[in-house]
Amino acid sequence: MIKYNAAVSQQPMARGTFSGYASVFHHVDQGRDIVVKGAFARSLKNRGAAGIKLLWQHNPQQPIGVIDEIKEDNHGLFIRGRLLFDLAQAREAYALLQAKAVDGLSIGYNTILSDRDNNTGIRRLLDVDLWEISIVTFPMQAAARIVDYKTSLDRTRWQSVLTRISDLRQSLETI
């Protein structure tokens, strides 16, 4: 099981904003594929965040928001996205995220360059044309998850939460 050590941001996130890993490097997915670091570089350079769509369950007829930030880091393909509440499906996705009924992320892409290990049958994705990321119930890659999600929390309550976290940290340091 992958554990994420997400740092608490000092800035409140907007309602419906989320972040997570749409793909985690060097983890075999259910299709026996592994994505290697650098596989998304060309797509990110050519498309940028605005050129990669945010969909519900890979359905091109159900865009649910926008991707505000996307980058490869040492762990995988990190995204920060935002649900658009004018869309009915985005409101439903929001409710499901709040209930923790869904938290998966999945990528839609075309393979540009790959190789296959003849002994294991595992395909390594070396270069892919990434065109969409979806919030899904069951991701092909178990580690591809939303790791931070913003529900409604006003600035006063946010400051209260940060104060409590700070107090807890200080308490734990004295133990």
C-alpha positions as CSV (number, residue, x, y, z in Angstrom):
1,M,0.0,0.0,0.0
2,I,1.3,3.4,-0.9
3,K,1.2,6.1,1.8
4,Y,1.3,9.7,0.8
5,N,3.0,12.2,3.0
6,A,1.0,15.2,1.9
7,A,2.1,18.5,3.5
8,V,-0.7,20.7,4.8
9,S,-0.8,23.8,2.7
10,Q,-0.8,27.2,4.4
11,Q,-3.2,28.6,1.8
12,P,-6.8,27.4,1.8
13,M,-7.8,25.6,-1.4
14,A,-11.0,26.6,-3.3
15,R,-14.0,24.4,-2.8
16,G,-13.9,21.5,-5.3
17,T,-10.2,21.7,-5.8
18,F,-8.2,18.4,-5.5
19,S,-4.7,17.1,-6.1
20,G,-3.3,13.7,-6.6
21,Y,-1.3,11.3,-8.8
22,A,-2.9,10.3,-12.1
23,S,0.0,7.9,-12.6
24,V,2.7,6.6,-10.2
25,F,6.0,5.7,-11.8
26,H,7.3,2.1,-11.8
27,H,4.1,0.5,-10.5
28,V,2.5,-2.3,-12.6
29,D,-1.1,-1.6,-13.4
30,Q,-3.9,-4.1,-14.1
31,G,-3.1,-4.0,-17.8
32,R,0.5,-5.1,-17.0
33,D,1.9,-1.7,-17.9
34,I,4.5,0.4,-16.1
35,V,4.9,4.1,-16.7
36,V,8.5,5.4,-16.5
37,K,9.6,8.9,-15.5
38,G,9.7,11.2,-18.6
39,A,6.9,9.3,-20.4
40,F,4.6,12.4,-20.1
41,A,7.3,15.0,-20.9
42,R,6.4,15.6,-24.6
43,S,2.6,15.8,-23.9
44,L,3.1,18.2,-21.0
45,K,5.3,20.4,-23.2
46,N,3.0,20.3,-26.2
47,R,-0.4,20.4,-24.5
48,G,0.1,22.0,-21.1
49,A,-2.5,21.7,-18.4
50,A,-5.2,23.4,-20.5
51,G,-4.8,20.9,-23.3
52,I,-5.4,17.8,-21.1
53,K,-9.1,17.3,-20.3
54,L,-10.6,16.4,-16.9
55,L,-13.4,13.8,-17.4
56,W,-15.7,11.7,-15.4
57,Q,-15.0,7.9,-15.7
58,H,-13.2,8.4,-19.1
59,N,-16.4,9.6,-20.7
60,P,-15.6,12.3,-23.3
61,Q,-19.2,13.5,-23.1
62,Q,-18.8,14.2,-19.4
63,P,-16.0,16.8,-18.7
64,I,-16.3,17.8,-15.1
65,G,-13.6,20.4,-14.5
66,V,-10.2,21.7,-15.4
67,I,-6.6,20.8,-14.7
68,D,-4.9,23.8,-13.2
69,E,-1.5,22.2,-12.7
70,I,0.2,19.1,-14.0
71,K,3.8,17.9,-13.7
72,E,6.0,14.9,-13.4
73,D,7.8,14.7,-10.1
74,N,9.9,11.9,-8.7
75,H,6.8,10.0,-7.6
76,G,4.6,10.3,-10.7
77,L,2.3,12.5,-12.6
78,F,1.0,15.0,-10.1
79,I,-2.2,17.0,-10.9
80,R,-4.2,19.8,-9.2
81,G,-7.7,20.1,-10.6
82,R,-10.9,21.9,-10.0
83,L,-14.5,20.8,-10.4
84,L,-16.8,23.1,-12.3
85,F,-20.0,23.3,-10.3
86,D,-22.1,24.6,-13.2
87,L,-22.0,21.0,-14.5
88,A,-24.4,18.4,-13.0
89,Q,-21.8,15.6,-13.2
90,A,-19.2,17.7,-11.4
91,R,-21.7,18.3,-8.5
92,E,-22.3,14.5,-8.4
93,A,-18.5,13.9,-8.4
94,Y,-18.2,16.4,-5.6
95,A,-20.7,14.5,-3.5
96,L,-19.0,11.2,-4.2
97,L,-15.6,12.6,-3.3
98,Q,-17.0,14.0,-0.1
99,A,-18.5,10.6,0.8
100,K,-15.2,9.0,-0.1
101,A,-17.1,6.8,-2.5
102,V,-14.5,7.6,-5.3
103,D,-10.9,8.7,-5.1
104,G,-9.3,7.1,-8.2
105,L,-7.5,8.8,-11.0
106,S,-6.8,7.3,-14.4
107,I,-5.1,8.5,-17.6
108,G,-6.3,8.4,-21.3
109,Y,-3.4,8.3,-23.7
110,N,-2.0,6.9,-26.9
111,T,1.3,5.0,-26.7
112,I,4.1,6.6,-28.7
113,L,7.0,4.5,-27.5
114,S,7.1,1.4,-25.3
115,D,9.0,-1.9,-24.9
116,R,8.1,-5.2,-23.4
117,D,9.9,-7.5,-21.0
118,N,9.7,-10.9,-22.7
119,N,10.1,-12.8,-19.4
120,T,7.3,-11.0,-17.5
121,G,5.2,-9.6,-20.3
122,I,5.2,-6.2,-18.6
123,R,5.1,-3.3,-21.0
124,R,7.1,-0.2,-20.1
125,L,5.6,3.1,-21.4
126,L,8.4,5.3,-22.4
127,D,6.5,8.1,-24.3
128,V,2.8,8.6,-24.3
129,D,0.4,11.2,-25.8
130,L,-1.7,12.1,-22.8
131,W,-5.0,13.6,-23.7
132,E,-7.2,13.2,-20.6
133,I,-7.3,12.4,-16.9
134,S,-10.4,11.0,-15.3
135,I,-11.8,10.8,-11.8
136,V,-12.8,7.1,-11.6
137,T,-14.2,4.5,-9.2
138,F,-11.6,1.8,-10.1
139,P,-8.3,3.1,-11.5
140,M,-6.2,0.7,-13.6
141,Q,-3.2,1.6,-11.4
142,A,-4.2,1.1,-7.7
143,A,-1.7,3.8,-6.6
144,A,-3.3,6.5,-8.8
145,R,-5.4,8.4,-6.3
146,I,-6.7,11.8,-5.2
147,V,-4.6,12.6,-2.1
148,D,-6.0,16.0,-1.1
149,Y,-9.5,17.3,-1.6
150,K,-11.2,20.5,-0.6
151,T,-14.8,20.6,0.6
152,S,-16.3,23.8,1.9
153,L,-14.2,25.2,4.7
154,D,-14.2,29.0,5.3
155,R,-11.0,30.9,6.2
156,T,-11.8,31.1,9.9
157,R,-12.3,27.4,10.2
158,W,-9.2,26.8,8.1
159,Q,-7.1,28.9,10.5
160,S,-8.6,26.9,13.4
161,V,-7.6,23.6,11.8
162,L,-4.1,24.9,11.1
163,T,-3.8,26.1,14.8
164,R,-5.0,22.6,16.0
165,I,-2.5,20.9,13.8
166,S,0.3,23.1,15.1
167,D,-0.8,22.4,18.7
168,L,-0.8,18.7,18.0
169,R,2.7,18.8,16.4
170,Q,4.0,20.6,19.5
171,S,2.3,18.1,21.8
172,L,3.8,15.2,19.9
173,E,7.3,16.7,20.0
174,T,7.2,16.7,23.8
175,I,6.4,13.0,24.0
